[in-house]
Amino acid sequence: MVNQSPKPEPLTARVAVHPIHDLLEYLVPENLREKVQPGTLVRVPLGKRENPGLVIELGAASGRKELRPILEVFREDPVINSELLELLRWAAGYYLAPLSSLVELALPPGLENPPPGEPRTHLFRIAEGLDPDKLLAQVQPSAPVQAEILQQLASSRELSLSDLPPERRTQYLRALREMKRKGWVRGFYREEELLAGAGVKELTSDQEKALAAIEAGLRAGIFETHLLFGVTASGKTEIYLRAAARALDAQKGVIILVPEIALVPQIAGRFRASFGAKVGVLHSGLPRRERIDSWVRIQTGQAPLVIGTRSAVFAPLPAPGLIVVDEEYDEAYKQEEGVRYNARDLAIVRGKLTGATVILGSATPALESFANAAAGKYHLLTLPSRVDGRTLPPVTVVDLRAANLGSDWTKNPLSPFLKERIAAHQKEGGKVILFLNRRGYSNSVLCQDCGQAIRCPNCSVSLILHKARKILLCHYCGFSIPPPDVCPACNSHRVRMFGVGTERIEEEMTRDFPGLSFRRLDRDTAHRIGAPARILRDFAAGGVEMLMGTKMVTKGHDFPGVSLVGVVLADLSLDLPDFRAAERTFELLAQVAGRAGRGEHPGEVVVQTFLPDHYAIDLARAQDYPAFYRAELESRKKFFYPPFSRLVQFLVSGVNAQKVEESSERLKEELEGKLTGGTTKPGKAVQVLGPAPAAYAKIRGRHRFQILIKYPPDFRIQAPLAKILELHPHRQLAAGVTFSVDIDPQSLL
């Protein structure tokens, strides 16, 4: 009798399936046992549907219930490695979010079922590991065009379809297709990039000191966080480039994070000039097929250097050794919907998990970051001067109270002085940037008889006039109506526009400077894929003399020809009911001022304001971050705000205002029961503030109440909050009343 091998014990997998909060357990079929591992992308049954899911862990079957089997493994190898899986687990616990939602952030949409066809081809390069000279020796005499292409690729690294001579385009494309079939070249797509010069040839002494400190950590392979505090145009990007080269030489991956998609083309151009095909781009603005293609290149090690926005912190690099967060202060690193994570903070956590070096770079660091450096948690590296001996541009503050006496500022948003300086710089060939952090034509429409503003019926905000589209628009829910001729409240014909937006400034510039070529960059002009890059490319190339827009024009851009920066109204962010209002104002003004004077033209900045004596505006004029830090720190300490505390925001919403308020009161009682008095240091109580109507009390038809928790930095708040969330697994307090939780909120609006 032949002995039969014992049947293996049943194996189960716990799988994250979006949007289910808890992990689901499935049976691993015998035919899939060798393929299913933690990090594997699978297809599983969910009710009557079949969904993709990610295997989180394996275990033995309990036998207590009948389990449904995994149906399919989408990819042979795990799509998420153990280190990245650990980061997702940590983030789910810290931000009190479903692990399935973190998985969804880390994987490109449609990875389990990519769109048909190859990615769009725009550029061609020699395939990885091949020598163009050796390929030339294999080219048949009957294929001279292939030889010509190889010679071009050998000298310029890549060939763009837009560079092909029109009369020979068909020949080139036929040859390129044949070379792709042979595996000699690889075709791919990417956004057009901005080339901002080759950078500096020699480092300043301050740059050398900073780079030496960073390289020491890279060589040791230990986790360190450096705060690279350098004035605008001090050469921070050059340090990123050289540190990246050291990491790649050590066979380590690199992640470079920037806050906005509009910044990706310029920095990608700088890095591709040095590292070529090793660079991969990852952000939500890529078409789906290109995003998947880029993700796969990163995951398989073909692109070990990743450039992207906040979601690129989850890039599937096998072994990240350097993580850079440029403009680390920027609130765009904080996701405001879904999983409310902060990519800057997760970059530090990922660095700790992998033993990577982390660089936080900025001319205006977040107050919490600078406080961490002052406390010794981060290594402070300073670049106090601009490269090439350039000086910071002088700043002139125009007091609008005096400049427009006897006139309506809405009718004359640009002061005579600012107009005079625009004309002077235009005459001298300098470029101009105008900044106003408000889009649209005017920010409110009022009746002069009854005083009523025309407001959104769904939100607690005024409708914004967009003159070109001939609508009044809500920037929160999208509600719109045609501009009325009479007041809807009292039928008066004395309806008037108040306030100014970028569209209004565009009209002003067209009227007063008819020969000036300009582009407007805001959410209205940048909604199409690639539009920001095209606008910035036109400005960089010299065909456009003025760039005007919202905060999209303020950060990170390096345009050497800019000689004048004008701030139309510096006060806007000071009006916001948020404890970070002064910090946001200082950052915006200092950053936009830093766009001037980066080239041959000496820079100049003009700041218009109704509050010239406010310390945020005065210290931004002087570019004095240390003084601002000291002044702001005193205010934060007095009112127990970060960095002296940490925050959690509960936002309760529903269509019935009374039910929302009552539910908020009950939630506060639950929070106080779990949290108050639970400190680790005497005399520092956890504070549960509210509930109170949110700054915008109604958005998209839902009334909103806020509860704010302040707690000492050493208090571990996640565990008690998790117990409360267990009582409300669907984040629901009553019928039609839900809530969200924001750990470390960046905005209290």
Secondary structure, DSSP 8 states (H G I E B T S, - for coil): ----------EEEEEE-TT-SS-EEEEE-GGGTTT--TT-EEEEEETTEEEEEEEEEEEE--SSS---B--EESSSS-SS-HHHHHHHHHHHHHTT--HHHHHHHHS-TTTTS--SS-----EEEE-TT--HHHHHHHS-TT-HHHHHHHHHHHHHSEEEGGGS-GGGHHHHHHHHHHHHHHTSEEEE------------SS--HHHHHHHHHHHHHHHHT--EEEEEEE-TTSSHHHHHHHHHHHHHHTT-EEEEE-S-GGGHHHHHHHHHHHHGGGEEEE-TTS-HHHHHHHHHHHHTTS--EEEESGGGGG---SSEEEEEEETTT-GGGB--SSS--BHHHHHHHHHHHHT-EEEEEESS--HHHHHHHHTTSSEEEEE-S-GGG-----EEEEEHHHHTTTS-TTT--S-HHHHHHHHHHHHHT-EEEEE-S--SSBSEEEETTT--B-B-SSSSSB-EEETTTTEEE-TTT--EE---SS-TTT--S-EEEES--HHHHHHHHHHH-TT--EEEESTTTS-STTHHHHHHHHHHHTS-SEEEESGGGTSS---TTEEEEEES-TTGGGGSSSTTHHHHHHHHHHHHHTTSSSSSS--EEEEEES-TT-HHHHHHHTT-HHHHHHHHHHHHHHTT-TTSSEEEEEEEEES-HHHHHHHHHHHHHHHHHHHTT--SSTT---EEEEEEEEEEEEETTEEEEEEEEEE-TT---HHHHHHHHHHSTTSEEETTEEEEEEES-S---
